[in-house]
Amino acid sequence: MCCHSALRSVGDDTSCHQYAVRVSRWEPGARERLEGAALELFEGQGFAATTVPQITARAGLTTRTFFRYFADKREVLFGDADVAELAAAYVAEAPASLAAAELVVHCLERLTQERFEGRKEDLRRRRDIVRSDEGLRERNLHKRAAASDALARELAGRGFGTAEATLCAEVGALALFTAIDQWLESGDDRTLFTLVLGVLESLGVVVAGFEAVRTRRS
């Protein structure tokens, strides 16, 4: 009986240890630890040279935990805020009375305030890593195109014509990503949305110039 009890005790201890390991893989902050470790490695030795096992080793977690949060190491840089999905959701939630351009500006205001503000230094680090790798630059362009496409689909779903929906979505995406570049380069305290509005104003001037040319040639 004593031996049986002792063996059962050892088994219980082993089970408890295994349970604790399983729980630790789901501990709060795992995603943030993985992101922090990845960014440090990307900056220190380059994106291409960094492997998932290196990231998880630095974070003190397992590769299985990594793939619960990210499809691959690129998603450490791109997967925290899917602009395409968010833009579509914001348009879907907006008042039905808004015109296409108003919907886009409404979407950009929510997006900048809820997903970008307060993260300037973190986003600047990610931007610099993306710029350092050709494959990441291509993926970034794909993400931008996906955001524009998603926005255009939502606008079309609201009943706007294809041309209007596409143009408004393209202008919105251009304004957002141009403003992001300006914001990350700036050293002042202007908000991202303020810069978005400034870019839209500049685009208005450009469009007015094209309209003047069109009028003269018609």
C-alpha positions in Angstrom: 0.0 0.0 0.0 2.8 2.4 0.9 4.6 1.7 -2.4 1.3 2.2 -4.3 0.6 5.5 -2.5 4.2 6.6 -3.3 3.8 5.8 -7.0 0.4 7.5 -7.1 2.0 10.6 -5.5 4.8 10.7 -8.0 2.2 10.4 -10.8 0.1 13.2 -9.3 3.2 15.4 -9.1 4.0 14.6 -12.7 0.5 15.4 -13.8 0.5 18.7 -11.9 3.8 19.6 -13.5 2.4 18.8 -17.0 -0.7 20.8 -16.3 1.4 23.8 -15.1 3.4 23.7 -18.3 0.2 23.6 -20.4 -1.2 26.5 -18.4 2.0 28.5 -18.7 1.8 28.3 -22.5 -1.5 30.2 -22.3 -0.3 32.7 -19.6 -1.3 36.3 -20.1 1.2 38.4 -22.1 2.4 35.5 -24.2 1.7 37.4 -27.5 3.4 40.6 -26.2 6.5 38.5 -25.1 6.7 36.9 -28.5 6.4 40.2 -30.3 9.0 41.8 -28.1 11.5 39.0 -28.6 10.9 39.0 -32.4 11.4 42.7 -32.8 14.6 42.6 -30.8 15.9 39.8 -33.0 14.7 41.3 -36.2 16.5 44.6 -35.3 19.6 42.8 -34.0 20.3 40.2 -36.7 17.9 40.9 -39.5 14.5 39.5 -40.4 15.7 36.8 -42.8 18.2 35.5 -40.3 15.7 35.1 -37.5 13.9 31.8 -36.9 10.7 31.0 -35.0 12.7 28.8 -32.5 15.0 31.7 -31.8 12.0 33.9 -31.1 10.3 31.4 -28.8 13.6 30.7 -27.0 14.1 34.4 -26.3 10.5 34.7 -25.1 10.7 31.6 -22.9 7.8 30.0 -24.8 7.2 27.1 -27.2 6.9 27.1 -31.0 3.4 25.6 -30.5 2.5 28.8 -28.5 4.0 31.0 -31.3 1.8 29.4 -33.9 -1.3 29.8 -31.8 -0.9 33.6 -32.3 0.9 33.9 -35.6 0.7 32.1 -38.9 4.4 32.8 -39.6 7.1 35.3 -38.4 5.9 37.9 -40.9 2.6 38.2 -39.0 4.5 39.5 -35.9 4.8 42.7 -38.0 1.5 42.7 -39.8 -1.0 40.6 -37.8 -1.7 42.9 -34.8 -4.3 45.0 -36.6 -5.8 43.9 -39.9 -6.6 47.2 -41.5 -8.7 45.6 -44.2 -11.0 43.9 -41.7 -11.2 46.9 -39.5 -12.0 49.3 -42.3 -14.8 47.0 -43.5 -16.2 46.7 -40.0 -16.1 50.4 -39.4 -18.0 51.2 -42.6 -20.5 48.5 -41.8 -21.2 50.0 -38.4 -21.5 53.6 -39.7 -24.8 55.5 -40.1 -26.6 54.7 -43.3 -27.1 58.4 -44.2 -23.4 59.1 -44.8 -22.1 59.7 -48.4 -19.2 57.6 -49.7 -16.5 60.2 -48.9 -18.0 60.8 -45.4 -17.9 57.0 -44.8 -14.3 56.9 -45.7 -13.4 59.8 -43.4 -15.5 58.3 -40.6 -13.6 55.0 -41.1 -10.2 56.7 -41.1 -11.0 58.7 -37.9 -11.9 55.5 -36.0 -9.0 53.5 -37.4 -6.4 56.1 -36.5 -7.7 56.8 -33.0 -8.4 53.2 -32.0 -5.6 51.3 -33.7 -2.7 53.7 -34.2 -2.6 56.5 -31.7 -0.4 55.7 -28.7 1.7 53.2 -30.7 4.0 55.6 -32.5 7.3 54.2 -31.3 6.2 50.6 -31.8 5.0 51.3 -35.3 8.2 53.2 -36.2 10.2 50.1 -35.1 8.0 47.8 -37.3 8.2 50.3 -40.2 12.0 50.3 -40.1 12.1 46.5 -40.1 9.7 46.2 -43.0 11.8 48.7 -45.0 14.9 46.5 -44.5 13.5 43.5 -46.3 12.2 43.2 -49.8 9.7 40.5 -49.1 8.3 42.5 -46.2 8.0 45.6 -48.4 6.0 43.5 -50.9 3.7 42.1 -48.2 3.2 45.7 -46.9 2.0 46.7 -50.4 -0.3 43.7 -50.5 -1.8 44.7 -47.1 -2.4 48.2 -48.4 -4.1 46.9 -51.5 -6.2 44.6 -49.4 -7.4 47.5 -47.3 -8.5 49.5 -50.3 -10.3 46.5 -51.8 -12.1 45.7 -48.6 -13.2 49.3 -48.2 -14.4 49.4 -51.8 -16.5 46.3 -51.4 -18.2 47.7 -48.3 -19.0 51.0 -50.1 -20.4 49.0 -53.0 -22.4 47.0 -50.6 -23.9 50.3 -49.4 -25.2 50.9 -52.9 -22.6 53.3 -54.2 -21.5 52.8 -57.8 -18.4 50.8 -58.6 -16.4 53.8 -59.8 -17.3 56.0 -56.8 -16.6 53.2 -54.3 -13.3 52.3 -55.9 -12.1 55.9 -56.1 -13.1 56.8 -52.6 -11.5 53.6 -51.2 -8.2 54.3 -53.1 -8.2 57.9 -51.9 -8.8 56.8 -48.4 -6.0 54.2 -48.4 -3.6 56.7 -50.0 -4.4 59.3 -47.4 -4.0 56.9 -44.6 -0.7 55.4 -45.5 0.8 58.7 -46.7 -0.2 60.2 -43.4 1.3 57.3 -41.5 4.6 57.8 -43.1 4.5 61.5 -42.3 3.4 60.8 -38.7 6.2 58.3 -38.1 8.8 60.8 -39.4 7.4 63.8 -37.5 8.7 64.8 -34.1 5.7 66.9 -33.1 2.5 66.0 -31.3 0.1 66.2 -34.2 -2.4 63.3 -34.2 -2.4 60.8 -37.1 -5.9 61.8 -38.1 -4.9 65.5 -38.3 -2.3 64.4 -40.8 -4.9 62.3 -42.7 -7.0 65.4 -43.1 -4.0 67.4 -44.3 -3.3 64.7 -46.9 -6.9 64.8 -48.1 -6.7 68.6 -48.4 -3.6 68.2 -50.6 -5.3 65.6 -52.7 -8.2 68.0 -53.1 -5.8 70.6 -54.5 -4.3 68.0 -56.9 -7.8 66.9 -58.1 -8.8 70.5 -58.6 -5.8 70.9 -60.9 -6.8 67.9 -63.0 -10.4 69.3 -63.1 -9.1 72.6 -64.4 -7.1 70.8 -67.1 -10.2 68.7 -68.0 -12.3 71.8 -68.3 -9.9 73.6 -70.6 -9.6 70.5 -72.9 -13.4 69.9 -73.1 
